[in-house]
Amino acid sequence: MPRRSALLAAVVAVSSLALPALSPPALAAELTASEIRDELVGRSLGWWEEGGWHAGGLVLSPDGRAEITVDTPDIRADAGRWSLDGNRICTAWSDVRAGLRKCYTVERGDAGRFVTSGGNVFEVRDYGV
């Protein structure tokens, strides 16, 4: 019996080591207002809809101005303003959404990307806008 107990103890020990690997990944935390400023503001960003067909570029200037381009499916551009409302980033464009302000939370995604609660993905293109 001692041999059986030792074997059982070994199986339990090995199983408990494997459990963390089988656990679901931790949920990504929403970025804070400070993290949004540090990571996204003043940079040239590429953006696209998660699973969608719109894509383009975005610049959030430190002074609150914002510029967006839509490169697909049709090329167009718009200018507007961005602001922070708590830990949400808000945009209001001249033409897009008829100027209505819309706010999103942002989470850090895979491969240095950022995912908004609105289903858009941001990726930093360069560092010096």
Contacts in CASP RR format, 6 or more apart in sequence:
PFRMAT RR
TARGET T0000
AUTHOR 0000-0000-0000
METHOD contacts of the structure
MODEL  1
MPRRSALLAAVVAVSSLALPALSPPALAAELTASEIRDELVGRSLGWWEE
GGWHAGGLVLSPDGRAEITVDTPDIRADAGRWSLDGNRICTAWSDVRAGL
RKCYTVERGDAGRFVTSGGNVFEVRDYGV
28 107 0 8 1.000
28 108 0 8 1.000
28 109 0 8 1.000
28 115 0 8 1.000
29 107 0 8 1.000
29 108 0 8 1.000
30 87 0 8 1.000
30 105 0 8 1.000
30 106 0 8 1.000
30 107 0 8 1.000
31 39 0 8 1.000
31 87 0 8 1.000
31 105 0 8 1.000
31 106 0 8 1.000
31 107 0 8 1.000
31 108 0 8 1.000
31 114 0 8 1.000
32 87 0 8 1.000
33 84 0 8 1.000
33 86 0 8 1.000
33 87 0 8 1.000
36 84 0 8 1.000
36 87 0 8 1.000
36 89 0 8 1.000
36 106 0 8 1.000
37 84 0 8 1.000
39 114 0 8 1.000
39 124 0 8 1.000
40 60 0 8 1.000
40 89 0 8 1.000
40 106 0 8 1.000
40 114 0 8 1.000
40 122 0 8 1.000
40 124 0 8 1.000
41 60 0 8 1.000
41 61 0 8 1.000
41 62 0 8 1.000
42 59 0 8 1.000
42 60 0 8 1.000
42 61 0 8 1.000
42 62 0 8 1.000
42 128 0 8 1.000
42 129 0 8 1.000
43 59 0 8 1.000
43 60 0 8 1.000
43 124 0 8 1.000
43 125 0 8 1.000
43 126 0 8 1.000
43 127 0 8 1.000
43 128 0 8 1.000
43 129 0 8 1.000
44 57 0 8 1.000
44 58 0 8 1.000
44 59 0 8 1.000
44 124 0 8 1.000
44 125 0 8 1.000
44 126 0 8 1.000
44 128 0 8 1.000
44 129 0 8 1.000
45 57 0 8 1.000
45 58 0 8 1.000
45 59 0 8 1.000
45 60 0 8 1.000
45 122 0 8 1.000
45 123 0 8 1.000
45 124 0 8 1.000
45 125 0 8 1.000
46 55 0 8 1.000
46 56 0 8 1.000
46 57 0 8 1.000
46 58 0 8 1.000
46 122 0 8 1.000
46 123 0 8 1.000
46 124 0 8 1.000
46 125 0 8 1.000
47 55 0 8 1.000
47 56 0 8 1.000
47 57 0 8 1.000
47 58 0 8 1.000
47 68 0 8 1.000
47 120 0 8 1.000
47 121 0 8 1.000
47 122 0 8 1.000
47 123 0 8 1.000
48 54 0 8 1.000
48 55 0 8 1.000
48 56 0 8 1.000
48 120 0 8 1.000
48 121 0 8 1.000
49 55 0 8 1.000
49 119 0 8 1.000
49 120 0 8 1.000
49 121 0 8 1.000
50 115 0 8 1.000
50 119 0 8 1.000
50 120 0 8 1.000
50 121 0 8 1.000
53 72 0 8 1.000
53 73 0 8 1.000
54 70 0 8 1.000
54 72 0 8 1.000
54 73 0 8 1.000
55 70 0 8 1.000
55 71 0 8 1.000
55 72 0 8 1.000
56 68 0 8 1.000
56 69 0 8 1.000
56 70 0 8 1.000
56 71 0 8 1.000
56 72 0 8 1.000
57 68 0 8 1.000
57 69 0 8 1.000
57 71 0 8 1.000
57 125 0 8 1.000
58 66 0 8 1.000
58 67 0 8 1.000
58 68 0 8 1.000
58 69 0 8 1.000
58 122 0 8 1.000
59 66 0 8 1.000
59 67 0 8 1.000
59 68 0 8 1.000
59 129 0 8 1.000
60 66 0 8 1.000
60 82 0 8 1.000
60 89 0 8 1.000
61 67 0 8 1.000
61 129 0 8 1.000
64 81 0 8 1.000
64 82 0 8 1.000
64 83 0 8 1.000
65 79 0 8 1.000
65 80 0 8 1.000
65 81 0 8 1.000
65 82 0 8 1.000
66 79 0 8 1.000
66 80 0 8 1.000
66 81 0 8 1.000
66 82 0 8 1.000
66 91 0 8 1.000
66 93 0 8 1.000
67 77 0 8 1.000
67 78 0 8 1.000
67 79 0 8 1.000
67 80 0 8 1.000
68 77 0 8 1.000
68 78 0 8 1.000
68 79 0 8 1.000
68 80 0 8 1.000
68 91 0 8 1.000
68 93 0 8 1.000
68 96 0 8 1.000
69 75 0 8 1.000
69 76 0 8 1.000
69 77 0 8 1.000
70 76 0 8 1.000
70 77 0 8 1.000
78 93 0 8 1.000
78 94 0 8 1.000
78 95 0 8 1.000
78 96 0 8 1.000
79 93 0 8 1.000
79 94 0 8 1.000
80 91 0 8 1.000
80 92 0 8 1.000
80 93 0 8 1.000
80 94 0 8 1.000
81 91 0 8 1.000
81 92 0 8 1.000
82 89 0 8 1.000
82 90 0 8 1.000
82 91 0 8 1.000
83 89 0 8 1.000
83 90 0 8 1.000
84 90 0 8 1.000
85 103 0 8 1.000
87 105 0 8 1.000
88 103 0 8 1.000
88 104 0 8 1.000
88 105 0 8 1.000
89 103 0 8 1.000
89 104 0 8 1.000
89 106 0 8 1.000
89 116 0 8 1.000
90 101 0 8 1.000
90 102 0 8 1.000
90 103 0 8 1.000
90 104 0 8 1.000
91 101 0 8 1.000
91 102 0 8 1.000
92 99 0 8 1.000
92 100 0 8 1.000
92 101 0 8 1.000
92 102 0 8 1.000
93 99 0 8 1.000
104 116 0 8 1.000
104 117 0 8 1.000
104 118 0 8 1.000
104 120 0 8 1.000
105 116 0 8 1.000
105 117 0 8 1.000
106 114 0 8 1.000
106 115 0 8 1.000
106 116 0 8 1.000
106 117 0 8 1.000
106 122 0 8 1.000
107 114 0 8 1.000
107 115 0 8 1.000
107 116 0 8 1.000
108 114 0 8 1.000
108 115 0 8 1.000
109 115 0 8 1.000
112 123 0 8 1.000
112 124 0 8 1.000
113 121 0 8 1.000
113 122 0 8 1.000
113 123 0 8 1.000
114 121 0 8 1.000
114 122 0 8 1.000
114 123 0 8 1.000
115 121 0 8 1.000
115 122 0 8 1.000
116 122 0 8 1.000
END
